[in-house]
Protein backbone atom coordinates (compact mmCIF):
# COMPACT_ATOMS: atom_id res chain seq x y z
CA UNK A 1 0.00 0.00 0.00
CA UNK A 2 1.29 3.47 -0.84
CA UNK A 3 -0.08 6.97 -0.33
CA UNK A 4 1.02 9.85 -2.53
CA UNK A 5 -0.15 13.38 -1.74
CA UNK A 6 0.13 16.60 -3.73
CA UNK A 7 -1.04 20.17 -3.52
CA UNK A 8 -3.21 21.74 -6.20
CA UNK A 9 -4.05 25.43 -5.79
CA UNK A 10 -3.94 25.21 -2.01
CA UNK A 11 -5.95 21.99 -1.68
CA UNK A 12 -4.32 18.70 -0.79
CA UNK A 13 -5.18 15.55 -2.78
CA UNK A 14 -4.00 11.98 -2.44
CA UNK A 15 -3.74 8.77 -4.40
CA UNK A 16 -3.88 5.56 -2.38
CA UNK A 17 -2.63 2.41 -4.13
CA UNK A 18 -3.24 -1.07 -2.75
CA UNK A 19 -2.14 -4.33 -4.40
CA UNK A 20 -3.96 -7.53 -3.49
CA UNK A 21 -3.38 -11.14 -4.46
CA UNK A 22 -0.55 -12.66 -6.45
CA UNK A 23 0.13 -13.75 -10.03
CA UNK A 24 -3.09 -14.37 -11.94
CA UNK A 25 -5.25 -13.28 -9.01
CA UNK A 26 -3.52 -9.93 -8.59
CA UNK A 27 -5.59 -6.76 -8.47
CA UNK A 28 -4.45 -3.17 -8.00
CA UNK A 29 -6.84 -0.75 -6.37
CA UNK A 30 -6.28 3.00 -6.89
CA UNK A 31 -8.25 5.68 -5.05
CA UNK A 32 -8.26 9.44 -5.59
CA UNK A 33 -9.54 11.70 -2.84
CA UNK A 34 -9.05 15.02 -1.16
CA UNK A 35 -6.65 14.63 1.72
CA UNK A 36 -7.31 15.68 5.27
CA UNK A 37 -4.75 16.33 7.95
CA UNK A 38 -4.87 13.94 10.89
CA UNK A 39 -3.25 15.03 14.14
CA UNK A 40 -0.33 12.96 15.38
CA UNK A 41 -0.85 10.68 18.37
CA UNK A 42 1.77 12.38 20.53
CA UNK A 43 2.68 16.03 20.98
CA UNK A 44 5.99 15.42 19.20
CA UNK A 45 4.31 13.71 16.20
CA UNK A 46 3.26 16.15 13.47
CA UNK A 47 -0.08 16.01 11.68
CA UNK A 48 -0.03 13.86 8.57
CA UNK A 49 -2.24 13.59 5.47
CA UNK A 50 -4.83 10.84 5.20
CA UNK A 51 -7.35 10.03 2.46
CA UNK A 52 -10.79 11.55 2.68
CA UNK A 53 -13.90 10.14 0.98
CA UNK A 54 -12.93 8.50 -2.32
CA UNK A 55 -13.93 10.46 -5.44
CA UNK A 56 -12.51 8.07 -8.07
CA UNK A 57 -11.71 4.36 -7.79
CA UNK A 58 -9.80 2.35 -10.41
CA UNK A 59 -9.51 -1.45 -10.26
CA UNK A 60 -6.90 -3.07 -12.50
CA UNK A 61 -6.58 -6.82 -12.78
CA UNK A 62 -3.50 -8.94 -13.52
CA UNK A 63 -2.43 -8.85 -17.18
CA UNK A 64 -3.48 -12.49 -17.63
CA UNK A 65 -7.03 -11.78 -16.44
CA UNK A 66 -9.62 -11.24 -19.10
CA UNK A 67 -11.38 -8.61 -17.03
CA UNK A 68 -10.85 -5.03 -18.22
CA UNK A 69 -9.96 -2.28 -15.76
CA UNK A 70 -12.93 -0.69 -14.03
CA UNK A 71 -13.40 2.96 -13.02
CA UNK A 72 -15.94 4.26 -10.54
CA UNK A 73 -16.78 7.92 -9.87
CA UNK A 74 -18.52 9.23 -6.77
CA UNK A 75 -21.51 11.18 -8.07
CA UNK A 76 -21.50 13.56 -5.09
CA UNK A 77 -17.95 14.90 -5.40
CA UNK A 78 -16.27 17.18 -7.88
CA UNK A 79 -12.57 17.53 -8.63
CA UNK A 80 -10.55 19.97 -10.72
CA UNK A 81 -9.81 18.40 -14.10
CA UNK A 82 -6.06 18.95 -13.56
CA UNK A 83 -6.25 16.78 -10.41
CA UNK A 84 -7.94 14.00 -12.39
CA UNK A 85 -5.27 14.30 -15.10
CA UNK A 86 -2.53 14.01 -12.49
CA UNK A 87 -4.20 10.90 -11.00
CA UNK A 88 -4.56 9.27 -14.43
CA UNK A 89 -0.86 9.91 -15.13
CA UNK A 90 0.05 8.32 -11.77
CA UNK A 91 -2.07 5.23 -12.50
CA UNK A 92 -0.65 4.92 -16.04
CA UNK A 93 2.91 5.24 -14.75
CA UNK A 94 2.32 2.60 -12.08
CA UNK A 95 0.76 0.20 -14.60
CA UNK A 96 3.66 0.67 -17.05
CA UNK A 97 6.15 -0.20 -14.32
CA UNK A 98 4.29 -3.40 -13.36
CA UNK A 99 3.48 -4.54 -16.91
CA UNK A 100 -0.28 -4.45 -16.30
C-alpha atoms as one frame of an Amber mdcrd trajectory, in Angstrom:
protein
   0.000   0.000   0.000   1.285   3.467  -0.836  -0.079   6.966  -0.332   1.019
   9.849  -2.532  -0.150  13.381  -1.739   0.131  16.598  -3.733  -1.044  20.171
  -3.524  -3.212  21.743  -6.201  -4.047  25.429  -5.794  -3.940  25.206  -2.006
  -5.947  21.991  -1.682  -4.318  18.701  -0.789  -5.184  15.554  -2.783  -4.000
  11.980  -2.437  -3.743   8.770  -4.403  -3.882   5.561  -2.384  -2.634   2.413
  -4.126  -3.240  -1.074  -2.747  -2.143  -4.328  -4.401  -3.957  -7.527  -3.486
  -3.381 -11.136  -4.460  -0.553 -12.663  -6.451   0.135 -13.754 -10.028  -3.094
 -14.369 -11.944  -5.249 -13.280  -9.015  -3.517  -9.925  -8.595  -5.586  -6.758
  -8.467  -4.446  -3.175  -8.003  -6.837  -0.750  -6.367  -6.283   2.999  -6.893
  -8.254   5.684  -5.053  -8.258   9.442  -5.593  -9.537  11.703  -2.843  -9.054
  15.021  -1.155  -6.645  14.628   1.725  -7.312  15.682   5.269  -4.752  16.325
   7.954  -4.871  13.939  10.892  -3.250  15.033  14.139  -0.326  12.960  15.377
  -0.850  10.676  18.369   1.771  12.383  20.535   2.684  16.031  20.984   5.988
  15.415  19.198   4.307  13.708  16.200   3.264  16.150  13.472  -0.080  16.011
  11.684  -0.026  13.862   8.565  -2.241  13.594   5.473  -4.826  10.841   5.205
  -7.350  10.027   2.456 -10.793  11.554   2.677 -13.902  10.138   0.980 -12.933
   8.501  -2.325 -13.925  10.458  -5.443 -12.511   8.065  -8.074 -11.706   4.356
  -7.792  -9.801   2.351 -10.414  -9.514  -1.451 -10.263  -6.901  -3.069 -12.496
  -6.582  -6.822 -12.777  -3.500  -8.939 -13.519  -2.427  -8.853 -17.179  -3.480
 -12.494 -17.635  -7.026 -11.776 -16.437  -9.620 -11.239 -19.103 -11.379  -8.606
 -17.031 -10.854  -5.033 -18.223  -9.964  -2.281 -15.763 -12.935  -0.692 -14.033
 -13.401   2.961 -13.022 -15.943   4.262 -10.538 -16.778   7.917  -9.869 -18.524
   9.227  -6.769 -21.513  11.185  -8.072 -21.502  13.556  -5.094 -17.947  14.898
  -5.395 -16.267  17.183  -7.879 -12.570  17.530  -8.626 -10.551  19.967 -10.716
  -9.807  18.400 -14.097  -6.062  18.949 -13.556  -6.248  16.777 -10.412  -7.941
  13.996 -12.386  -5.275  14.300 -15.099  -2.532  14.005 -12.491  -4.197  10.904
 -11.004  -4.564   9.272 -14.433  -0.864   9.908 -15.130   0.045   8.318 -11.771
  -2.072   5.234 -12.502  -0.650   4.919 -16.040   2.913   5.235 -14.753   2.317
   2.603 -12.082   0.759   0.202 -14.602   3.660   0.669 -17.047   6.151  -0.197
 -14.323   4.285  -3.400 -13.361   3.480  -4.543 -16.906  -0.282  -4.446 -16.299
